[in-house]
């Protein structure tokens, strides 16, 4: 009688099925969600200032204006959306997006953030009229800018937190106020350390996903 042929079954063993992500995959997904959330939160900027299509936009009621900061003596033509990196002279330029602003009275003020309201500051945080006056660093009185643009020159002598206030009065006499907190010469250590931390976490995640040796195949006779 002929000998029976032997057969071998090779079974490939994996600790997770395709429907169950590995711990490394969970880490990568979690980091991706965290980075997206941070990016979206950063796009909201401070107070009345927001980022739209990589442009800094100041919102005053239903109206909008481009907001740009410069330090031409130190940073040439580099633009800043909100925080000013160096204690030095600076220029803030406002260009109207909403055309009706060209026919309205506008005033502009920079005050020191004496109450420590920070990036969540509101107009009510500034206090009464006397408190606002005493904290004012510069003030430009109500005026109409038919060209749709104006600038203010600022001279900072020490780092700190400040709040910009823009007030608009429309043709009916209705008043709109926008506040936008910003800092001068203050390093945001959280943002500086975030990306190195993300890079390290991604490196560890890739190690878990790709760096470990593949599971050995089990052979059953």
C-alpha positions in Angstrom: 0.0 0.0 0.0 1.3 3.4 -1.0 2.5 5.6 1.8 0.1 8.5 2.6 1.4 11.8 1.6 2.0 14.1 4.5 0.7 17.7 4.4 1.8 20.8 6.3 -0.4 23.6 7.3 1.3 27.0 7.8 -0.5 29.2 10.2 0.5 32.9 10.4 -0.3 34.3 13.8 -0.9 38.0 14.5 -1.7 39.5 17.9 -4.4 41.7 16.3 -6.9 41.3 13.5 -7.3 43.8 10.8 -10.3 45.1 12.6 -8.3 45.7 15.9 -5.6 48.4 15.5 -2.4 47.9 17.4 -1.3 50.1 20.3 1.0 52.0 18.0 -1.8 52.7 15.5 -3.9 54.0 18.4 -1.1 56.3 19.4 -0.6 57.6 15.8 -4.3 58.3 15.4 -4.5 60.0 18.8 -1.6 62.2 17.9 -3.1 63.1 14.6 -6.4 64.2 16.3 -4.4 66.2 18.9 -2.4 68.0 16.2 -5.5 68.8 14.2 -7.3 70.1 17.3 -4.2 72.3 18.2 -4.1 73.7 14.7 -7.7 74.6 14.6 -7.5 76.2 18.0 -4.5 78.2 16.9 -6.4 79.5 13.9 -8.8 81.3 16.2 -6.1 83.7 17.4 -7.0 86.2 20.2 -10.2 88.1 20.9 -11.6 89.8 17.8 -8.6 88.8 15.6 -8.9 85.5 13.7 -7.0 83.8 10.8 -8.8 83.5 7.5 -6.9 82.2 4.5 -3.6 83.0 6.2 -4.6 86.6 6.8 -5.2 88.2 10.1 -8.7 89.6 10.3 -10.2 91.9 12.9 -13.9 91.6 13.4 -15.9 94.6 14.7 -19.6 93.7 14.9 -20.6 92.7 11.3 -17.5 94.5 9.8 -14.0 93.2 9.1 -10.5 94.7 8.6 -7.1 93.2 7.9 -4.8 93.5 10.9 -1.1 93.4 10.4 1.8 94.2 12.8 5.4 95.1 11.7 8.7 95.8 13.3 10.6 97.2 10.3 13.7 98.2 12.3 14.3 94.6 13.4 12.3 92.2 11.2 12.2 94.1 7.9 8.9 93.4 6.2 7.9 90.3 8.3 4.3 90.4 9.3 2.8 89.5 12.7 -0.8 88.6 13.2 -1.1 89.1 16.9 1.9 88.8 19.3 4.9 91.0 18.7 8.1 89.0 19.3 10.6 91.8 20.3 10.4 94.7 22.7 11.0 97.6 20.2 9.1 100.0 18.0 6.2 98.5 16.1 3.6 99.5 13.5 0.1 98.2 13.4 -1.8 98.6 10.1 -5.5 98.2 9.6 -7.0 97.8 6.1 -10.8 97.8 5.9 -12.3 94.7 4.2 -15.9 95.9 4.7 -16.4 99.0 2.5 -19.0 100.6 4.8 -16.2 101.2 7.4 -14.8 103.9 5.1 -17.8 106.1 6.0 -17.8 105.5 9.7 -16.1 107.1 12.7 -13.4 104.8 14.1 -11.2 105.2 17.1 -8.3 103.0 18.2 -6.6 102.4 21.6 -3.9 100.2 23.1 -4.1 99.6 26.8 -2.0 97.6 29.2 -3.5 94.4 30.4 -3.4 95.5 34.1 -6.2 93.1 35.1 -4.4 90.0 33.8 -7.4 89.1 31.6 -5.1 87.4 29.1 -6.2 86.1 25.7 -9.8 85.8 26.8 -10.1 89.5 27.6 -13.4 91.2 26.9 -14.3 94.9 26.9 -15.8 94.5 30.3 -12.5 93.3 31.7 -11.0 96.7 31.0 -13.0 98.3 33.8 -14.7 101.7 33.8 -13.7 104.8 31.8 -11.2 106.0 34.4 -9.5 102.6 34.5 -9.2 102.5 30.7 -7.7 105.9 30.6 -5.1 105.2 33.2 -4.1 101.9 31.4 -4.0 103.5 27.9 -0.6 103.3 26.1 -1.8 105.2 23.0 -5.1 106.5 21.7 -6.2 107.7 18.3 -9.4 109.7 18.4 -12.5 109.1 16.3 -11.9 109.8 12.6 -13.2 108.7 9.2 -10.7 107.0 6.9 -12.1 107.2 3.3 -9.1 105.4 1.9 -9.9 102.4 4.0 -6.6 102.2 5.8 -4.7 103.7 8.7 -1.7 102.8 10.8 -0.4 103.5 14.4 3.2 103.7 15.6 4.0 102.1 18.9 7.1 102.2 21.1 7.4 99.4 23.6 10.0 99.6 26.3 9.3 96.5 28.3 7.7 93.0 27.6 4.1 92.5 28.7 0.5 91.9 27.8 -1.6 94.5 26.0 -5.1 94.8 24.6 -6.1 96.6 21.5 -9.5 98.3 21.3 -11.2 99.4 18.1 -14.5 101.2 18.3 -16.8 101.9 15.3 -19.9 104.1 15.1 -22.1 103.5 12.1 -24.4 105.9 10.3 -27.3 105.3 12.7 -25.1 106.0 15.7 -24.8 102.3 16.8 -21.5 101.5 18.4 -19.4 98.3 17.9 -16.3 97.5 19.9 -13.7 94.8 19.3 -10.9 93.9 21.7 -7.8 91.9 20.8 -5.2 90.9 23.4 -1.6 90.5 22.3 1.8 90.2 24.0 5.1 91.9 23.3 8.5 90.3 23.9 6.9 87.3 25.6 7.9 83.8 24.5 5.2 81.2 24.2 7.1 78.2 25.7 4.1 75.9 25.2 4.1 76.5 21.4 7.9 76.2 21.3 8.0 72.9 23.1 4.9 71.4 21.5 6.4 70.4 18.1 9.6 68.8 19.6 7.3 66.8 21.9 5.1 65.8 18.9 8.1 64.7 16.9 9.3 62.6 19.9 5.9 61.0 20.3 5.7 60.2 16.6 9.1 58.6 16.7 8.1 56.4 19.5 4.8 55.6 17.8 6.6 54.6 14.5 8.8 52.3 16.6 5.8 50.5 18.0 4.2 50.2 14.6 7.2 49.4 12.4 10.2 48.9 14.5 9.3 45.8 16.4 10.1 42.4 14.8 7.3 40.8 12.9 5.5 37.8 14.6 7.0 34.5 13.8 4.9 32.1 11.7 3.7 28.9 13.5 4.0 25.7 11.6 1.6 22.8 12.5 2.3 19.3 11.2 
